[in-house]
């Protein structure tokens, strides 16, 4: 296996497609952050690749199992993976294949709230699903930083992030969540839904876990992405519960924002835009600047 320091490139796409038996001609890079996501126009598929680490293997197998189980249960919540044996492991990469579903625009807050409500009504899968571990990928990214000859972070920033993360994990373990636990997606937002045969469904199940249901409601929280209040209200109304009524909501907001730094720490040495966004996010967190707007870098 390899380290989670650099996303697989074009050669890994070709090897994964050959193993899966699909055409990789004219493959186009769509997204490059936590995963490398490529469009395969001749196969009408999308392939998602990550470094072949033990954690990424576990997540890929869980993602395929959970989404296929939801489809078998006739639950129109998740995009179903492409048929075939997967995930595929080749050339230091772990790959999963999905139908290509270009969508007209993005889902509204009510669409997302409805999807989450339906997900939370589903019983737990009849097979093991990992428990949610707050900030696991951030800690792994910080460990990677410790091994780099040219780190992306200063020593003081690294120490601050580690202390902040440990404090938040400690708070999480002591918190009681009013909605209870179940199968959760953990990364619900408008970029993680596509229109499949007329219905919005969730994609990117890499973080799906058994954990507090409140984890799927952070889309409706005030944060550095500055979603308008009226959109948050629509999400809460569609789901049937407003997380802002719970005094502990800020904990999940803080964990989610800190979690987002992990991908940028991994990419910063090879992607200047990621390095700049990482510095911007850390500065706003350290100074408590709630007015700072964060932008995704793909």
C-alpha positions in Angstrom: 0.0 0.0 0.0 1.0 3.7 -0.3 0.6 6.9 1.7 -2.3 9.3 1.5 -0.1 12.1 0.3 -0.9 12.4 -3.4 -4.0 11.5 -5.4 -3.6 8.9 -8.2 -3.1 10.2 -11.7 -3.9 9.3 -15.3 -1.9 6.1 -15.3 -3.9 4.8 -12.4 -7.1 5.7 -14.3 -6.0 3.5 -17.2 -5.0 0.6 -15.0 -8.3 0.7 -13.0 -10.3 0.8 -16.2 -8.4 -2.1 -17.8 -9.1 -4.1 -14.6 -12.8 -3.2 -14.5 -13.2 -3.7 -18.3 -14.2 -0.3 -19.4 -12.9 2.2 -22.0 -10.8 5.0 -20.6 -10.3 7.0 -23.9 -10.6 10.7 -23.5 -10.9 10.5 -19.7 -11.5 14.0 -18.2 -10.6 15.1 -14.7 -13.7 16.5 -13.0 -12.6 16.9 -9.4 -9.3 16.7 -7.4 -9.5 17.1 -3.7 -10.2 14.2 -1.4 -10.5 11.9 -4.4 -9.5 12.2 -8.0 -12.7 12.0 -10.0 -12.6 11.3 -13.7 -15.3 11.2 -16.4 -15.1 8.2 -18.8 -17.2 9.5 -21.7 -17.0 6.3 -23.8 -18.2 4.2 -20.8 -20.7 6.8 -19.5 -19.2 6.3 -16.1 -17.3 8.2 -13.5 -14.3 6.7 -11.7 -13.3 7.9 -8.2 -9.7 7.1 -7.2 -7.9 7.5 -3.9 -4.5 6.3 -2.6 -4.5 2.6 -1.7 -4.2 2.9 2.1 -5.9 0.6 4.7 -8.4 3.3 5.6 -9.3 4.2 2.0 -9.8 0.5 1.2 -12.2 0.2 4.2 -14.1 3.2 3.1 -14.3 2.1 -0.6 -15.7 -1.3 0.4 -18.2 0.3 2.8 -19.3 2.8 0.2 -20.1 0.1 -2.4 -21.8 -2.2 0.1 -24.0 0.5 1.7 -25.1 2.1 -1.6 -25.9 -1.3 -3.2 -27.8 -2.3 0.0 -29.9 0.8 -0.2 -30.7 0.0 -3.8 -31.7 -3.5 -2.9 -33.9 -2.1 -0.2 -35.6 0.0 -2.8 -34.4 3.2 -1.1 -34.0 6.0 -3.6 -31.4 7.8 -1.5 -28.0 6.9 -3.0 -26.6 6.6 -6.5 -26.1 2.9 -7.2 -22.5 1.8 -8.2 -21.8 0.5 -11.6 -22.3 -3.3 -11.9 -19.2 -5.4 -11.6 -16.7 -6.5 -9.0 -15.5 -3.4 -7.1 -13.7 -1.6 -5.6 -10.7 -2.1 -7.9 -7.2 -2.0 -6.5 -4.3 -1.2 -9.0 -1.1 0.8 -9.2 -1.3 2.1 -5.7 -4.9 3.3 -6.1 -8.3 2.2 -4.9 -11.1 2.9 -7.5 -14.9 2.8 -7.6 -17.1 3.2 -10.7 -20.4 5.0 -10.9 -23.0 6.0 -13.5 -22.4 9.4 -15.0 -25.3 11.6 -14.1 -24.9 15.2 -15.3 -27.6 17.2 -13.5 -29.5 20.3 -14.4 -28.3 22.6 -11.6 -28.1 21.6 -8.0 -30.6 20.4 -5.5 -32.3 22.9 -3.2 -32.1 22.8 0.6 -35.5 21.2 0.8 -34.3 18.4 -1.6 -31.3 17.7 0.7 -33.4 17.9 3.9 -35.9 15.3 2.4 -33.0 13.0 1.4 -31.6 13.1 4.9 -34.9 12.5 6.5 -35.4 9.4 4.3 -31.9 8.1 5.1 -32.5 8.5 8.8 -35.7 6.4 8.6 -33.7 3.4 7.3 -32.7 0.7 9.7 -29.0 -0.1 10.1 -27.5 -2.3 7.4 -27.3 -6.1 8.2 -23.5 -6.0 7.9 -20.7 -4.1 9.7 -20.4 -0.4 9.0 -17.6 1.5 10.8 -18.5 3.8 13.6 -17.9 7.5 13.0 -14.5 8.7 14.3 -14.4 12.5 14.5 -11.4 14.1 12.8 -9.7 10.8 11.9 -8.6 12.0 8.5 -7.3 15.3 9.9 -5.1 13.4 12.4 -3.8 11.3 9.5 -3.0 14.4 7.5 -1.2 15.9 10.4 0.8 12.6 10.8 1.7 12.9 7.2 2.9 16.4 7.8 5.2 15.1 10.5 7.0 12.9 8.0 7.4 15.5 5.3 10.8 17.1 4.6 9.1 20.3 3.5 5.9 20.5 5.5 2.8 22.5 4.4 2.3 23.9 7.9 4.4 25.8 10.3 5.3 24.0 13.6 3.0 26.4 15.5 0.1 25.9 13.2 0.5 22.1 13.3 0.6 22.2 17.1 -2.5 24.5 17.2 -4.5 22.2 14.9 -3.6 19.1 16.8 -4.5 20.6 20.2 -7.7 22.0 18.7 -8.7 18.7 17.2 -8.0 16.7 20.4 -10.1 19.2 22.4 -13.0 18.8 20.0 -12.8 15.0 20.0 -12.9 15.1 23.8 -16.0 17.2 23.7 -17.6 14.9 21.1 -17.1 11.8 23.3 -18.8 13.6 26.2 -21.8 14.8 24.3 -25.3 13.3 24.2 -27.0 13.7 20.9 -30.8 14.1 21.0 -31.5 12.4 17.6 -29.7 9.1 18.5 -27.5 7.1 16.2 -28.0 5.4 12.9 -26.6 5.2 9.3 -25.2 8.6 8.4 -23.7 10.1 5.2 -21.6 12.8 7.0 -21.0 14.9 4.0 -24.4 16.2 2.8 -24.3 19.3 0.6 -25.5 20.3 -2.8 -22.3 19.2 -4.6 -22.9 15.7 -3.3 -26.2 15.0 -5.0 -27.1 14.2 -8.6 -30.4 13.7 -10.5 -30.8 10.1 -11.3 -33.9 9.2 -13.4 -35.7 12.3 -12.1 -34.9 11.9 -8.4 -32.1 13.6 -6.4 -29.8 11.0 -4.8 -26.7 11.4 -2.7 -23.2 10.6 -3.9 -19.8 10.5 -2.2 -20.5 8.1 0.6 -16.8 7.9 1.6 -17.6 8.9 5.2 -20.8 6.9 5.7 -20.8 5.5 9.2 -22.8 4.6 12.2 -23.0 7.8 14.3 -25.1 10.6 15.6 -27.8 11.7 13.1 -27.0 15.3 13.8 -23.9 14.8 11.6 -26.0 15.0 8.5 -27.6 18.3 9.6 -24.6 20.5 9.5 -25.7 21.6 6.0 -28.1 23.8 8.0 -25.6 25.4 10.3 -24.0 28.9 10.1 -20.4 28.4 9.0 -17.6 29.8 6.9 -19.4 28.9 3.6 -22.1 31.4 4.6 -25.3 29.7 3.4 -28.2 32.1 3.6 -30.4 31.8 6.6 -33.5 31.2 4.5 -31.9 28.2 2.8 -31.0 26.8 6.2 -34.6 27.2 7.3 -35.8 25.3 4.2 -33.4 22.5 4.9 -34.6 22.3 8.5 -38.3 22.4 7.6 -37.9 19.6 5.0 -36.0 17.4 7.5 -38.4 18.2 10.4 -35.9 19.4 13.0 -33.8 22.6 13.4 -30.4 21.7 14.7 -30.0 25.3 15.9 -32.5 24.5 18.6 -30.0 22.2 20.1 -27.3 24.0 22.3 -24.5 21.7 21.2 -24.8 22.6 17.5 -21.5 24.6 17.4 -19.5 21.5 18.3 -20.5 19.8 15.0 -19.9 22.9 13.0 -16.4 23.2 14.5 -15.6 19.6 13.9 -16.8 19.7 10.3 -14.8 22.9 9.5 -11.6 21.4 11.0 -12.2 18.1 9.2 -12.2 20.0 5.9 -8.6 21.0 6.4 -7.3 17.4 6.0 -7.6 17.3 2.2 -5.8 20.7 1.8 -3.0 19.6 4.1 -2.4 16.6 1.8 -2.6 18.6 -1.4 -0.8 21.8 -0.3 2.7 20.8 -1.4 1.6 20.1 -5.0 -1.3 22.5 -5.4 -0.6 26.2 -4.7 -4.4 27.1 -4.6 -4.9 24.4 -1.9 -2.0 25.8 0.1 -3.4 29.3 0.0 -6.9 28.2 0.9 -5.4 26.2 3.8 -3.6 29.2 5.2 -6.8 31.3 4.8 -8.9 28.8 6.7 -6.4 28.3 9.5 -6.0 32.1 10.0 -9.8 32.6 10.2 -10.1 29.8 12.8 -7.2 31.0 14.9 -8.5 34.6 14.9 -12.2 33.6 15.3 -13.0 35.5 12.1 -16.6 34.3 11.4 -16.9 36.7 8.5 -14.2 35.0 6.4 -15.7 33.1 3.5 -14.2 29.7 2.6 -14.0 28.5 -1.0 -13.7 24.9 -2.2 -10.6 24.2 -4.3 -10.8 21.2 -6.7 
